[in-house]
Structures are given as structure tokens and as C-alpha cells.
């Protein structure tokens, strides 16, 4: 009787393998969480040193317009106003998203509703090719083509937010297009069939049924593209001009958080004010990335098609 009981309670080989798999999965998840927490802690500890160690006022840092950490102003305080870079990052991100969204929606509608076969054979490979192009290539193309074009049309140096907008537009277009295509494909087929059965034309169905049903997914795609544009460094650094000044027009040199970071982080000594303020810029970038991800998840949950 005891032998039967022990055999029944004994774990099978499959159960043991399943337990091993659960343990490995748990360890992997724990490792990933610890890495993310460590990254946030490291960047936050370095970035907050600007305020707690160097005594910089948070308001002066976020809303000041003069950036020259090695110098002091008339009030005797270091010139560490990050507002020009913050404004530059947001402006170039918003403009590139505004330009890319109509093109992305048009391409997605063509691939899903107008000519799926042609879209799959021609457009999809092109989009995938654009995704795989390195950022430095986009930067060189922008430096060789877009900057001279802006210079010839608007005058000036050609460097600025306008050139950065065009470069980022091309860079985020494949991402927004792919995610918009997935959002349109997620709209149930019977939505289209019901609309056509009620006498709506194909274009009425696309505009009033398909696109409206896919709005949350499209918004998610746009926000995802904005997140990538906001964090882009190398390509935008090559065409924006890298002048730490408040943007006065779209064609004057400006800067972003990432461009100032990549230019300055290798030329400062760890622990100095000049280095700490760069880590503070990195903390702003990390915080914005987190907010973009939260917004994407919020839109996805609110707009899920049931």
C-alpha cells in the first residue's frame, strides 16, 4: 500500500522538467528586473547629484536658457539651463511625428485595404530595408542631401530643427507604418463586411469603420515612433547644428538632449559638475522613455478591440 502511495505522490519526469522550466523562467525574469532597476538607480544617482551634491536649483536647471557648465553667470551660479535642449528634443520629435503619420497611414491603408498583394511584395520589403539601415547612414544622407537643400531654399547654414525633422521623419516612418499596418489588420473582417452590406462604399468603410476602429493602435504606433525619435542621437547630432541655444526658427542651429550628451560625455571627468549635469540630461531622457512606454501601454489597454 505504501509503495502505491509513494508512486502516486512521486513527480513524473514531465512534472520535474516543468518545474525546472518555471525556475529558469523566474530567474530570467528576476535578472531582467534587477538589470532595469540597476540602470534606473545608476542614472538617477548620477543625475540627482547635480541637485544634491552640486547644489543646482531644479527650477534653474529645467527652465534656464544658458548652457555652459564650465562657466558661471552674473549671479555666480553655473550656467546649466537645459531648457534649449528639452525644447529642441520635443519640437523635432513632434514635427517628425506629424510629418510621418499621414504617410504611414496612407502606406498602411494601401497595404491592407487597397492592394494587399502589391503591398506585401513591394512596400513591405522596402519598409523592412529602411528599418535595418544604421543611424549613421541616415545622418550622412541628411548631411549630404537635406542640409544643403535647406541651405539653398531657406538660406543660413542649413543645420537646424528642419533638417533634423526630415531625417527623423524617414527614420521613424517604417516603425509607424509597420505598427499601423498591424493595427488595421487587427480590425475584424466582419466590421468591413457589415459596412459594405449596409451600402457603404469601400472608401467610406476604410475611413469611417476601419480607421476609426484602429485609432488606438495608430496612436500607439505614433507614440512608439515619437519615443524612438526622442531618443535618437547620432543621426540628429549630424544635422541639427548642436548649438545649445533656444530655437528661434526651424532653420537656425539648435540641439537636443541626445546631441549634447553624445558630444560632451567623453570630454568630462566623472564626478565633476560638467559630468553630473550630463547625467541629469540622461535622467530626463530615461524618464521620458518611461513615460512614453506607460502611455503606449495605457492606449493599448484602453483601445483593445474585443
C-alpha positions in Angstrom: 0.0 0.0 0.0 2.9 2.4 0.9 4.5 1.6 -2.4 1.4 2.6 -4.3 1.1 5.8 -2.3 4.7 6.7 -2.9 4.4 6.0 -6.6 1.3 8.3 -6.8 3.0 11.1 -5.0 6.2 10.8 -6.9 6.7 13.5 -9.5 6.8 12.4 -13.1 9.6 13.3 -15.4 7.4 15.8 -17.2 6.5 17.4 -13.9 10.1 17.7 -13.0 11.0 19.3 -16.4 8.1 21.7 -16.0 9.4 22.7 -12.5 12.9 23.3 -14.0 11.4 25.4 -16.8 9.4 27.5 -14.3 12.5 28.0 -12.2 14.6 29.1 -15.2 11.9 31.5 -16.3 11.6 33.0 -12.9 15.4 33.5 -12.7 15.5 35.1 -16.1 12.6 37.5 -15.2 14.3 38.4 -11.9 17.5 39.1 -13.7 15.8 41.4 -16.2 14.0 43.3 -13.5 17.2 43.7 -11.5 19.1 45.0 -14.6 16.4 47.6 -15.3 16.3 48.6 -11.6 20.1 48.9 -11.6 20.1 51.0 -14.7 17.5 53.4 -13.2 19.4 53.6 -9.9 22.7 54.2 -11.6 21.4 57.0 -13.9 19.3 58.5 -11.1 22.1 58.5 -8.6 24.4 60.3 -11.1 21.7 62.7 -12.4 20.4 63.7 -8.9 24.0 64.5 -7.8 23.6 67.8 -9.7 21.0 69.0 -7.3 22.1 67.3 -4.0 25.8 67.4 -4.3 26.5 70.5 -6.5 23.5 72.5 -5.2 22.0 73.4 -8.5 18.4 74.5 -8.3 16.0 72.2 -10.1 14.0 75.1 -11.5 17.1 76.8 -12.8 18.2 73.6 -14.5 14.9 72.8 -16.2 13.9 76.3 -17.2 17.3 78.1 -17.6 18.2 79.0 -21.1 22.0 79.4 -20.8 24.1 76.2 -21.1 27.8 76.5 -20.3 28.5 74.2 -17.3 32.2 75.3 -17.1 31.2 79.0 -16.6 29.2 81.0 -14.1 26.6 83.7 -14.7 26.3 87.2 -13.2 24.7 85.6 -10.1 27.7 83.4 -9.5 25.9 80.2 -10.4 26.9 77.7 -13.1 25.2 78.2 -16.4 23.4 74.8 -16.6 20.0 75.7 -18.2 18.7 72.7 -20.0 15.6 74.2 -21.5 17.0 74.8 -25.0 17.8 71.0 -25.3 14.5 70.0 -23.9 12.6 72.3 -26.3 14.7 71.1 -29.2 14.1 67.5 -28.4 10.3 67.9 -28.1 10.0 70.1 -31.2 11.9 67.9 -33.5 10.1 64.8 -32.1 6.6 66.3 -32.6 7.3 67.7 -36.0 8.7 64.4 -37.3 5.7 62.5 -35.9 3.3 65.0 -37.5 5.0 64.6 -40.9 5.4 60.8 -40.7 1.8 59.9 -39.5 -0.1 60.8 -42.8 2.5 58.9 -44.9 2.4 55.9 -42.5 -1.4 55.8 -42.5 -1.5 56.1 -46.3 1.0 53.3 -46.8 -0.7 51.1 -44.2 -4.1 51.6 -45.9 -2.6 50.7 -49.3 -1.0 47.5 -48.0 -4.1 46.3 -46.1 -7.1 47.6 -47.9 -6.2 48.7 -51.5 -3.6 46.3 -52.8 -2.5 43.7 -50.2 -0.6 41.6 -52.7 1.4 44.5 -54.1 1.9 45.9 -50.6 3.3 42.6 -49.4 5.6 42.1 -52.3 6.9 45.7 -52.8 6.2 48.0 -49.9 6.8 45.6 -47.0 10.4 44.7 -48.2 11.2 48.4 -48.6 9.9 49.2 -45.1 11.9 46.3 -43.6 15.0 47.6 -45.5 14.6 51.1 -44.1 14.3 49.6 -40.6 17.7 47.9 -40.9 19.7 50.9 -42.2 22.1 52.2 -39.4 21.5 55.6 -37.9 24.9 56.9 -39.1 23.8 56.3 -42.7 20.7 58.4 -42.2 22.9 61.0 -40.7 25.3 61.1 -43.6 22.4 61.3 -46.1 21.0 64.1 -44.1 24.3 65.9 -44.0 24.9 65.4 -47.8 21.4 66.0 -49.1 19.0 67.6 -46.6 21.3 70.2 -45.1 22.4 71.6 -48.5 18.8 71.6 -49.7 17.6 73.5 -46.6 20.5 75.9 -47.1 19.7 76.6 -50.7 16.0 77.1 -50.1 15.9 79.0 -46.8 19.5 80.3 -46.5 21.6 80.1 -43.4 23.8 77.1 -42.6 21.2 74.5 -43.4 21.6 72.9 -39.9 18.7 73.1 -37.6 15.4 71.6 -36.5 14.0 71.4 -40.0 16.9 69.2 -41.2 16.6 67.1 -38.1 12.8 66.7 -38.7 13.3 65.4 -42.2 15.9 62.9 -41.0 13.8 61.6 -38.1 10.8 61.5 -40.4 12.5 59.0 -42.6 13.8 57.1 -39.6 10.5 56.6 -37.8 8.3 56.2 -40.9 9.0 52.4 -41.2 8.2 51.8 -37.5 5.0 53.8 -37.5 3.9 52.2 -40.8 4.5 48.7 -39.6 2.6 49.2 -36.4 -0.2 51.0 -38.2 -0.5 48.1 -40.6 -0.8 45.7 -37.7 -3.5 47.9 -36.2 -5.5 47.9 -39.4 -5.1 44.1 -39.8 -6.4 43.7 -36.2 -9.8 45.2 -37.2 -12.2 42.2 -37.5 -13.2 41.3 -41.1 -16.9 41.3 -40.2 -16.7 45.1 -39.5 -15.8 45.6 -43.1 -18.4 43.2 -44.4 -21.2 44.7 -42.2 -20.3 48.2 -43.5 -20.3 47.1 -47.2 -23.6 45.2 -46.6 -25.2 48.4 -45.4 -24.4 50.1 -48.7 -21.2 52.0 -47.7 -18.5 52.4 -50.4 -15.0 51.0 -49.9 -13.6 54.4 -49.1 -16.4 55.1 -46.6 -15.7 51.7 -45.0 -12.0 52.5 -44.8 -12.5 55.9 -43.3 -15.5 55.5 -41.1 -15.1 51.9 -39.9 -11.5 50.6 -40.3 -9.5 53.7 -39.5 -11.8 54.7 -36.6 -11.7 51.2 -35.1 -7.9 51.2 -35.4 -7.4 54.6 -33.8 -5.9 53.3 -30.6 -3.5 51.1 -32.5 -2.5 54.0 -34.7 -1.9 56.3 -31.7 0.2 53.6 -30.2 2.3 53.5 -33.4 2.7 57.2 -33.4 3.8 57.4 -29.7 6.2 54.5 -30.3 7.7 56.4 -33.2 8.0 59.5 -31.1 9.8 57.5 -28.4 12.3 56.4 -31.0 12.7 59.9 -32.3 13.1 61.4 -28.9 16.0 59.0 -28.1 17.8 59.2 -31.4 21.3 60.6 -31.0 23.8 60.1 -33.9 21.7 61.0 -36.9 20.2 64.1 -35.3 23.5 65.2 -34.0 24.9 65.3 -37.5 22.3 67.7 -38.9 20.8 69.8 -36.1 23.9 72.1 -35.6 24.5 71.3 -31.9 24.1 74.9 -30.7 22.9 74.9 -27.1 20.7 77.9 -27.8 16.9 78.3 -27.5 15.5 77.6 -31.0 14.3 80.8 -32.7 13.3 79.2 -36.0 13.3 75.9 -37.8 16.4 76.8 -39.8 18.7 78.0 -37.1 21.2 75.6 -35.4 19.8 74.0 -32.3 20.4 71.0 -30.1 18.7 68.1 -28.4 19.3 66.2 -25.2 20.9 63.3 -27.0 23.2 65.5 -29.2 24.6 67.4 -26.1 25.0 64.1 -24.3 26.9 62.3 -27.0 29.2 65.3 -27.6 30.0 66.1 -24.0 30.1 62.8 -22.0 33.5 61.8 -23.3 35.1 65.2 -22.5 34.2 65.4 -18.9 35.6 64.0 -15.7 33.4 61.7 -13.6 32.1 63.4 -10.5 32.5 66.9 -11.7 29.7 69.4 -12.2 30.1 69.2 -16.0 29.7 65.4 -15.9 26.8 65.4 -13.4 24.7 67.8 -15.5 25.1 65.5 -18.4 23.8 62.6 -16.3 20.9 64.8 -15.4 20.1 65.2 -19.1 20.3 61.4 -19.3 17.9 61.1 -16.4 15.4 63.3 -18.3 15.8 61.1 -21.3 15.2 57.9 -19.2 12.2 59.4 -17.6 10.7 60.4 -20.9 11.3 56.9 -22.3 9.4 55.5 -19.2 6.5 57.9 -19.8 6.3 57.0 -23.5 6.1 53.3 -22.5 3.4 53.9 -19.9 1.4 55.9 -22.5 1.8 53.2 -25.0 0.5 50.6 -22.6 -2.4 52.8 -21.5 -3.5 53.5 -25.0 -3.2 49.8 -25.9 -5.3 48.7 -22.9 -8.0 51.4 -23.4 -8.3 50.7 -27.1 -8.1 47.0 -27.4 -10.6 45.6 -29.9 -12.8 43.0 -28.2 
